Amino acid sequence: MPFFQKPASAPDEIAAGRPLDVPPAEVAGFDEATWYERAFRGEAAPQLTLRAVLLGSVLGFFLAFTNLYVGLKTGWGLGVAITACIVSYSLWNLCLRLGIARSPLSILETNCMQSTASAAGYSTGSTMVSATPALLLLTVTAQSPQGQHLPWPVLAGWTFFLALLGVALAIPMKRNMINQEKLRFPSGIAAAVTLQSLYSQGKEAASKARALFYAALVAALPPVTMDIPWRRGHGLLPDSSPLFDWLPVPGRNPQTGAAYTASGWNFVLDHKLVMVAAGALTGPRICASMVAGGLLLMYFVGPAALANGAAQSPASAWREIGVWIGAPMMIAAGLLAFFAQWRTIARAMRGLGRGNKAPYAVAEVPGAWFLGLGLFATAGTLLLGHTQFGIPWHLGLLAVLLTFFLALVACRATGESDITPIGAMGKITQLLYGVLIPQNATANLMTASITANAAASSADLLTDLKSGYLLGAHPRRQFLAQMLGVFAGTAASVLGFHLLVPDATVLTGQGGSPAAFAAPGAQAWLAVARIFQEGMENLHVMARHGIVWGLLAGAGLATLEILLPRHRRFLPSPVGLGLGFILPFFNPFSMLLGAVAAWLWARRNRPHAERYAVPVASGVIAGESIVSVAIALVNNLVLRR
């Protein structure tokens, strides 16, 4: 088949690209034979067109900045498929009205476009918020507070090969998980439903696009007024306000004897909006748990750490002592919740061996592609791992083999719950390699990143293939669209990381100023690597006690969630509580404001909130993130001397 197809021009091609008469919810229940008969649009239906891939690559390039920005702030990523669908649909219709485009994008072209954008904007950059910043922090010393970046060709190659490895690993899973078992992949269903509504309800699509666009414009104002050095190296407005210094907080400065203030503990009002939007998407339970963790650090753990020498200042207590409580809490909760899904693990292993010999499976991605792409990605991963990170060849190969099985389980978890346990996957590899090569923290981090990144890429591809399945798309063409998005995603992730993190002081803070990015995911990865590198005996005694208490608290709360699923919403989230310990307090506080605002919106007008909450929050995140990256580019390359 030709690599790129021509856009529809003949009447039969245009008809093949129209939305199905069958709604996605009904298609989801089809068996394979019924799907090929009633939903599959055939070999000739144009979908993998050059314009769809180019538009998806451009959108994914910029959306990668949003995920990188939010990931360095919060430690997790946000799916971009729905945002890409809304933006691309609106932009292309604008191009049609202006006469720039000649024909509309079909729903199948838009589906391929969102696969390309999702690969570029989400799955490619996972390492930039976990292993890569952790590796940068590992190089920080008193003599070199700025740390040492990886050379950009090494970082680009590592990112590229891991993303390709994840794409390859998804091939043998697709038919079993999507066609046969019909796992939900809720985000994939949401993307399919969004596309179906966009192509059938033009007014609603336009109103969602306007909401996203206006929200982006509003969110772009804070970084413009705060991050550009308009006067004497400072912005026109400060980026935070110490509105809560009237609150009593414990402790006194041992040098001056002055009482600490709430702002000294990072309890300030952040003037930027991205964390508010992230909280609106996250929900009140997680955000309230994060605030609870931050308050525990501020009022109980932090003062004790200052008194015992385990922390040097209130502003840095979150990374000096909080990380040793929060990271173990998240690790214990994540691993326990993961292994509690033993039935999911068993089903994943059993399903892998099912055949792919049905006569109507002509459009499925062939096994030869899995072997060829998998061997290519594995060879590149092993070569870079050995030459750049000191990973022995046999241990690198073991990491790839382990990744296949862990990615299999992660993808099934995504299909059943819409949650990809990337952190848990990485921690399993970290713990294993902490035993195999305990003194090599670099190898510990980078072998874990193989597992985490490949799992993220595999789960993202299967989620996109689910949406394509519901729309009658061609799996092979959608697979190629996803693979092409890896190129734009690699470029955007590497460029964005170097712009946002020119050196390690952005992650650690400097001269008493707080860190621009807390990078909680990286802090957790770094904590595990350092335990194996330095040995428990070299940690402060309070940090060692914190690890024990964190493990116990995380395991206990996770156990309660498992035993009391109906009361889960009333229990503190162990992941949220752990994040509260390893984030500066203004981040969880802003997220709670957003979560409460979204909750009140839904209480007042649920249909309105369900229609516009996601576009508005996505617009805020996109607007601030993209403008912040552009400002960082100007500040670092033009204004920096």
N, C-alpha and C positions, 0 to 999 in steps of 0.2 A: 504494500500500500504506500502511496506517496506520503512523505513526512508531513508537509503542510497541505491543507486543503484550501480551495478557493471559496470565498464567501458565497452564499446562496444567490443565484441569479435566476435559474429556471424555476417555473412554478412548482414542480415536484420537489425541488430542493428547499424552497421556501416553506412548503407545506411540512416537510420532514423536520424543519427546525422550529415549528410552532410548539407551544406547551402541550403536554398530553391532556386528553380529555379526562383521564383518570387522575384523581388527586393523589399526592404522595403517600398519604396514610393508607390508601387502598393498595398502591403498588408495593408498599412495605410487606404486605401479606402474601404476595404472589410467590409460588414456587418457581424454580428456574425455568421450566418449560413455558409456564404462563407468562413469565417476564419476557422471554425472547419473542413470544408470539404477540403480546399486547403492548409492551412498553418499549422494547429495544427499537431504536430509530433506524437501525441498519448501518451498513458499512459506508454508504454514500452520503449520509447526512453531514453537512459541514459543521465542524465544531473545533478541530485543532487548526485554526487559521492563524496566519502570521500576525494579523492585527489583534487577535485575542491574546496571544502569547506576549506580544510587545506591550499591550495595555496592562496585562497582569504583571509583567516584570517591572514596569514603571511604578504601578501602584504598590506592589510588594516591596520595591526598593524603599519607598517612603514609609510604608507601614512597618518595615523592619526597624526603622528609627523609633517608632512609637513603642514597639515591644522591648527594644533595648533600653529605652529611657525608663519605662515602667518596671522592667525587670530589675534594673539596677536600684530602683527605688524600693521595690516591694519583695523581690525574690521570685516572682512568678510572671508568666506571660499571659497574654490575652489573645484569643483567636481572632483572626482578621477577616475570615471568609465573608461574614455577613456585611461588614463595613465595606469590603471590596465590591461586593455585589451592588450595594446601594450607590456607591460613588461611581463605579464604572457605568452603570445603567444611566445615571444622570448626566455624566460627562459625555457619553456617546450621543445621547439625545440632544444635548446642547450642540455638539459638533454637527449633527444632522440639521438642526435649525440654522446654523451658521453656514451650511453648505460645505463644511470641511470633510464630512463623511458622506458617502454616497448611499449606503444602505444600512439598515439597523443591524445590531448584533442579535443573533438568534439566542434563544434561551440556552442552547447547548454550547454556543460560543462563550456566553457569559459564564457558564459552568466551568469550561476549560480555563477561562480567564481567572476565575476565583481560585482554581487549583494552583495555577502559576503564582498568583499573589500570595496564597497561603503558604506555599513552600518558601517563597522569598521572605515573607513578612513574619512568619511564626517559627517554622520548624528548623530553619537554618541557624538561628542565633542563640540557641540554648546555651552553648558553651560560653557565650559572652557574659552571661549573668551568673555563672557558677564556677567552672574550673579555671577559665582564663583570668578573671579578676582575682581569684584565690591564688593563682600562680604569681600574679603581679605582687600581691600582698606578701607572699612568701619571700620575695627578694628584698623587702624593706628592711633596712638596718639603720642604726643610729648614724652611721656615716653616709648612708644613701637612703634618705627618707622618701625619695621619689620612686624608688624601686626600679626595676628593669623590665621593659616591655619585651614580649616575644617579637622577633622580626616579622614584619607584616606578611612576607611570602609564606613563612611557616604557619602563621595563624590562619591565613587564607586557605592553604592546602589542607590543614587539619579540619577546618570547618567544612570544606567542600567534600572531602572523603567521608567524613562522618555522616553528613546529610545524605550522600549517595548510598552509603551502607544501609541507612534506615529505609530509604526508598526501596532498595533491593530486598530487604528482609520482609517487607510487607507483601511481596508478590505471592508467596505460597500461602499466606493467611487469608487473602481477600475472598476467594470463592467459598471457603468454609465458613468464615465469620459473617459475610454479608449475604451471599446467595442462599446458603443452605441453613445456617442457624438463625439468620435474620436478626443479628444483634442490632440494638437500636442506634447506637452512635448518635445521641441526641443532638449534638451540634450539627451533624450532617443532615439530619432531618430538618432542623431549623433553617439551614442554608437553602435546602430544596424548597421548603414552604415559602421562604422569603422570595426566592426567584420566581416561583409560581405566582405569587401575589403581585410582584413587580410587573410581570408580563400580562396580568389580567386586570389590574387595578392601577391605572396610570396616575390618578390623582393622589392615591395614598403613597405611591412611590415618590412622587414629587414632594409631598409634604414631609416625608421622612428625610429626604435629601436636603431640603431647606433647613430642617431642624439640625441635622448634622453639620451643615455648612455654617450656620449662625453660631452654633456652639463652638466650632473651631475658631471662628473669628474672635469671639469673646476670650477664649482660652489663650489666644496668641498674644493678648495685650500684656499680661504679667511678665513673661520673659523679655518682651521688648522694653518695658519700663524698668526692669530690675537687673537684667543680665548684661545689657549693653552699657559700657562705661561712658555714659554721656558727660559726666563731670568728675574730674579728678580721680578717675579709675573706678567710680561708683555709678550705679544706676540712678535713675530719677527717684525711685522709690525703694525702700528697704524690702527685703524678701520675707520678713517676718515682723511680728509685733509682740512685745513682752506684756500682753494683756493680763497675765495671770500671776504677776509677781506679788499680788496681794494675798495669795494663798500661802499658808504656812507650810514650809518644807523642812525636813530635818538636816542637821549638820552645819558646821562652821568651817570656814577656810582656816587651815592650821597656820598659815603664814600671816594673815591679817586679822584673824579673829572675827571677821564679819560673817553674818549669817548668810547661808546660801539662799538663792532666790529660785523661784520656779523656772525662770528662763535659764538659769544655770544648769538645771536638770533637763533642758531641751523642751520644756513645757511652754511653747510659744504658739502663736497663731500663724501658720504658714500662709502667705498671701497667694501662693500659686494654687491651681485648681486640679492638677492631674491626680493627686491622691484623693481628692473629694470624689472625682469621677470613678476612680478605681474602687473606692468604698461603695459607691452606688451599685456597681456591678458585683461586688463581693457579697454584700448582705450584712445585716446587723449582727448576727451571731458571731461570725469570725471577727468583725471589727470591734465589737464590744469585748471579746476575749483578748484581742491585741491590746486594747486600752487597759484592761485589767492586768495584763502582764507588765505593761509599762509602769503602772502605779505600784505594783509589788516591787519592781526594781527601784523606783524613786523613793519609796517610803520605808522599805524594809531591807532588801538585799544590798542596795547601793550604799547606804550609810554604813552598814556593817563592813562592806568591802573597803570603804575609805578608811575606816578606823583600823582595819587589819592590814592595810597595805596591798590589798588585792586590786585596788583601783586607784588611779592617780587624781581623778577629778570627776565631778558629777557629769560633766558633758561627755566624757569618754567611758563612763561606767557600763554602757550598753555593750561596748565591744571588749572591755577588759574583764568583766565578770559576767555580764548578762549572756554573752555568747556561750559560756560554759554551762548555763542552765537551759537556755532556750534551744540550742542546737540538739543536745541529748533528748530534750522533751519531744522535739519534732521527729527525731530519728526513731525513738522508741514507739511513738504513736504511729508513724508511717509504716514501720516494719510489722508491728503487731496487726494493724488493720490489713496490711498486705497479706500476711500469712493466714489471717482469719478467713480470707477468701480462698481457702484450699480447694473448694469445689471448682472455683473459676480456674485455678491453676491446673487441676486435673482435666477439666474439659478442654483447656487449651492444648494440653499435650496429646489428648486422645484425638482431637479434631485435626491435628496437623497431618496425620497419616491418611486422611480420606482422599479418595481418588479424584481425578480431574478429567475423566474420560467420557463425559456425556457428549453426545454428538452435536448438541446445540451450543457447546461452550467455545464457539469459534472466535469470539471477541475477547476472551480472557487473555491476560498477559502470559505468554508461554514461559515454561520453566527454563528454557535456554537463556532468556533475558535475566532471570534470577541468577543463574550461574555466571554468566558473563559479567554483568554489572557487579555482582557480589564479589567475584574474584578480583576485579579491578579496584573496587573500593577497599577490599581487605589488603591488597598489596600496597596501596598508597598509605593506608593507616599504619601498617606494620613498619613500613620504611621510615615514615616520619616519627613514629613512636620510638623506634630504636635509635635513629641518628640524632634526634632533637631532644628527646626526653629520657633517654637511657633505659627504655623498657626492653628487657631481653626478648629475643624473637619468640621464644616458646611461650613466654608469659603474655606477650601481645596477642599471639594466636589464641591462647586460652581466653583472653578478654573478649575477642571477637566471637568465639564459640559460645561463651557465657551470655554475651549480648543477644545472640539469636534467641535463646530460651527466655531471657528476661524481657526482651521486646515482645515476644509472643504473649507473655502474660500481661504486660503493660497494655498491649493493644486490646486484649479481651476486656481488661478492666475499663478501658475507655469506651468500648462498645456497650458494656453493661451499665456503666455509671456516669460516663462523660468526664471522668477524672483520670488523667494519665499520671500514674505515680512515678514521675521522673526522679524526684528526690530519693524515694525509697530504692529505686533501681540503682542509682548511683551509689547510695550508701552500702548496698549489698556488695558491690564491687570494691568499694573502698575498704570495707572490713576484711574482705578476702585478701586483698593485696597488702593490707596492713600486716597480715600474718606472713604472706609470701615474701615481701620485700619491705620490712618494717622501717628501715632507715631512709628510704627513698620517697620523700614526700611528693616530689615532682611526678614520679611514676604513679604514685597512689592517686593523685588528682587526675592525671590524664587517662589512665585506664578506666577510672570511673566515668570520665566524660565520654568515653566510647559508648558505654552502656546508656547513659542518660540521653545523649544526643541522638543516637540511633533509635532509641525507643520513642523519643518525641517525634522524629521524622516519620517513623512507621505509623504511629497512631494518627498523625496529621493526614497522611496519605489515605489511610483507610476511612477516616472521617469524610474526606473529600470524595472518595469513591462511593461512599454511601449516598451522598447527595446526588452524584451522577447516576447511580443505580435507580434512584427514585424518579429521575427525570428521563430515563431511557438513554443515557449517554453511552458512548463506546469506551469500555474500560482501558483498552490499549492507548487510545488517544489521550484520555485523561491522565494516564500514567506518564506519558511523554510530556504533557503540560507540566505536571508536578516536577519531573526531572529537570526541565528547562528552567523552572523557577529557582532551582538551587544556585544557578550561576549568579542571578541578580541578588539573591539573598546573601550569598557569600561576600559579594562586593559591598553591599550595604552594611552588613554586620561588622566587617573589618573596618570599614571607613568610619562608621558611627561609633564604634568602640574607641578608636584612637582619637576621635574628636571629643567625645564626652569624657574620656578618661585619659588625658594627656600624660598623667603620671599618677602615682599611688596616693598623693596627698588629697586627691579628689575623693578617695575612698576612706582615708584616715582622718582628714581634717588637718589644719595647719595653723599654728600661731594662736591657738585657742578658739578658732572658728570651727563650727561643726562640719562634718563631711558632707559634700554635695550629694553623694550617693552612699547610702548605708550598705548596699549590696548584701542583704541578709543571707541570700543563697550562698554567695561566695564565703561569707563568714562561717557558715555552718560547715561547708566543705573543708575550709582551711583548718577549723578546729579539729576535725577528725584526723586530717593528715598530720597535724602537729603532735597529736597524742602519740601516734606511732613513731614519728620522727624523734621526738625529744624524750619520750617516756613519761609515764604518769608521775614519776617521782620528781620530775623537774617543774611540775606545775605548782602554783601556789596552793596551799592546803585548802583554802576556801574554794578555789576552782575545782579541786578534786571532789570536795563535798557537793559542790554545785552539780557536777556530772551525775553523781549518784541520785541526788534529789530530782534532777531533771528527768533521768531515766524512769524513776519510780512514778513521778507525776504524769509523765507522758503515757506510760503503760497503764496506769490506773485510770486515767480519763478515757483512753482508747478502749479499755475493757468495759467501762460503763456505757460507752457508745454502742458497743457490740451487744451487751446484755440488755440494754434498755433502748432499743431503736425508736420506740414511740415517744420517748421523753428526750430524745437527742437534742431537740431545739432548745431545751431548758438547761442543758449541760454546757459548761465552758468547752470551747474547742481547744484540744491540746495543740494543734498546729497554730491557731491564732494566739493562744497564750504564749507559746514559744517564740513566735515572731515578735510579740510585744517586748520580750526581753532583749532582742537583738536588733531593734530599730530605735533610732532617736524618737522621743515621744511625740514630736510634732507630726510624724507620719501616721501612726495609728489614730491620733486625735483627728486629723483631717479626714481619714478614711471613715471614722465613725460619723462625722458630720455628714458625709455623702450618703452613708448607709441609712441614717435616720431621715435625711431629706427624701431619699427614694421610697422609704417605707411610708412616710407621711403622704407622699404623692399618690402611692398606690391605694392608701386608705381613703383618700379624698375622691379619686377618680381612677379606678383600676384599669378600665379599658384604655384611657388616655395614657396612663403610665406604661402599660404593656406595649402600646404602639410607639411611644416616643422615648422611653427611658434609655434603651440601648443606643439608638442613634445619637441622642444628646450626649451620653457619657462617652461614646466612641468619638464623637466630634471634639469634645474637650481634650481627650487623650491625644488624638491626632494633631489637633491645633497646637497645643503646648509642646508636644514632643518634637514635631517637625521644625517649628520655629526655634526651639532651644538648640537643636542640632545645627541649624543654619547659623545661629548666633555664635555657637561654639566654633564653627568653621571660620567665621570672621574674626573672632577674638584670638584664636590660636594661630591663624595663618596670616592675618593682616595687621591686627593691632598689637600682637605680642612681640616684644623686642628682646 
